[in-house]
Amino acid sequence: MNMGLGFQINAKDKGSKARAGTFKTAHGEVQTPIFMPVGTIGTVKGVHQHELRDDIRAQIILSNTYHLYLRPGMETLEKAGGLHRFMGWNGPILTDSGGYQVYSLGHRRKIKEEGVTFRSHIDGSKHFFSPESAMDIQRTIGADIIMAFDECTPYPCDYHYARRSMDMTHRWLKRCCDHFDGTGPKYGFHQALLPIVQGSTYKDLRIRSAETIASFDREANAIGGLSVGEPDEEMYAMTDIVCGILPEDRPRYLMGVGTPVNLLENIALGIDMFDCVMPTRNARHGLLYTWDGMINIKNRKWEHDFGLLDPKGTSYVDTAYSKAYLRHLFQTKELLGPQIASIHNLAFYLDLMRTAREHIVSGDFREWKDGAVGTLAQRL
């Protein structure tokens, strides 16, 4: 098939399975490993697009099919010429198919072989997603990379339910591919469809799912159904198994992960792409990730600390504002506080990815990672 992303592995670490790679989209090149800021409804909360581009230096962002389908709706996005033009972002975009919302809506949805009937969390209105309609919606959104429609199982999950769900996800994938391959992009640029490995935390199911997903020979592959409450050790074990099966010459995307430590450990297992709401969601509650560890900026200990947010940080907010000032903004509930914290955390995550890549290229990623994870996990 047409390998539109043209993934190339530029370097491999000597002591782990980590690799540094590059793939291309119509809206720019992406260097891996990479973290994708989450812009669920066409915006990364509290962050301007120019800050994403110039300060955070995001290479690709993620938006969500379910939320964009409800608001602003497909008619608006199509008239706008797609999400890139609508939100004023000229870099690559990946869209989640809505499968995770199938998992998270709980009592609001009903899953059948045909697809999923759900009620809007906004007004209770009734809607239906099928594998085919999920492809059509993502074609209209116009993302560079779109995800197959799947079911994300909860944790813990009964083995028999996990197996039935996985088998249905595979059948849905066949329908996604058939429909996607029978249609074309609406805005004149290439779109890539990624399948998703499922199977909960059961080794035999993960092996079977990874083999099935690999057989579809798509441009990249994703791993779903992890970081949903299972211990980190189980996440790493499942990721290691799957990475040993998925093609080495395609990007591997671990969905919804995670903490800085999670990112580094999974890079060591061969993962190339990540997304997570954690850096921005936690920022809005005053938790900062820094090169020296985590900071709860609301704590009184920072009240008279006029030192920089992160002396080792690369963002302009790290050199412009003190811990005392940011704490003051949170104490007074000023909107600027969560905005500064969000920019800082995202810039840190992207800087972490760039630094990881540098060490992969140097061949000493494993040694550097093993030294860094203890520091990054500590609370200051």
Residue, then its C-alpha position, 0 to 999 in steps of 0.5 A: m500500500n502507499m506508505g504516505l508517512g514515509f517513516q524512517i528510523n534515524a538512530k537506535d539506542k544501544g542499551s534498549k529498544a528505543r529509536a529515533g525516527t521521522f515521518k512526514t505529513a502534508h502539514g509538516e515533518v514529525q521527529t520521534p519520539i514525540f508527545m502530542p498535546v491534546g486539543t480535544i475540541g480544537t483547542v489545547k486548553g488555555v494555550h494559543q496556537h502561536e505558543l504551541r508552535d513557537d514556545i512549546r514547539a509542538q510538532i503534532i496535536l491531537s483532537n477528538t472525533y466525538h467532541l468535534y462531531l457534537r460541537p462545532g459539528m461536521e457542517t461547520l468544519e466542512k464549510a471551514g475547510g477542515l479543522h486545520r483552517f478552522m482552528g488556525w493550526n498549520g501543523p499535523i493533527l491526529t484524531d481519536s476515533g471516539g472509541y475511548q468515549v465509548y469506554s468513558l460514557g458508561h451508562r450513556r452508550k449501547i454497544k452492538e456489532e453494527g456500532v455504538t448508540f450513545r447520548s450526548h453529554i451536552d444535551g442528552s440527544k441520541h447519536f450513532f457511530s459505526p466504523e464507517s461513519a467514524m471514517d467519514i467524520q474523520r475525513t471531514i475533520g481533515a486530520d493527517i492521521i485518523m484512528a480506527f473505531d474500537e472499543c477500549t475495555p476497562y480495567p480490571c476486565d473479565y477475560h471473556y469480555a476482553r476477548r469478545s471486545m477485541d474480536m469485535t474491534h478487529r471486525w470493526l477494523k476491517r470495516c474501517c479499512d474497507h470504507f476508508d480505502g474506498t473513499g478519498p480525502k476531502y481537502g486534497f492531502h493524504q490521510a493515514l488510518l491507524p489500527i489499534v491493538q486491544g486485549s486488556t492485560y491478557k498476554d495471549l490476547r495482546i499477542r493475537s491482537a498485535e498479530t492481527i493489527a500487523s496483518f493489515d499493513r497500515e502506515a503506523n500502528a497504535i496500542g490502546g486499552l492501557s493507562v486505564g487504571e492498571p499498574d505501570e508494570e502491567m502496562y510495560a509488560m503489555t507494551d513490550i509484548v506488542c512492540g515485539i510483534l508490530p512492524e519495526d518500520r512503522p511508528r508505534y503510538l501508545m494512546g493516553v500515556g502518561t507521566p514523564v516516567n511512563l513516557l521514558e520507560n515506554i520509549a525504552l520499549g520501542i514506542d514512538m508517539f504519545d498523547c495524554v491530558m495529564p500535563t494540562r489537566n494537572a497544570r490547571h490544578g497547580l501541579l508542575y513537572t520539572w527537571d528536578g521533580m514535581i511541584n504543587i505550586k499551591n503549597r505554602k512553601w513556594e510563597h516566598d520562593f522568587g526563583l524561576l519556575d524551572p531553571k532547567g526549562t526551555s519555555y519563556v514562562d520558565t524564565a519570566y515568572s517565579k514560583a511565588y508569582l505563579r502561586h499568587l495567581f492560583q491563590t487569587k484564581e487568576l486565569l493566567g495561573p493555569q495558562i502559565a502552568s499549562i505552557h510550562n508543562l507542555a514545554f517540559y513534555l516536549d523538551l523531555m522528548r527532544t532530550a530523549r531523542e538526543h540520547i537515543v542518537s548518542g546511544d546512551f538513552r538507557e543509561w540516561k533514562d535510568g538516572a532520570v526517572g528517579t528524579l522526575a518521579q520525586r515530589l519537591 
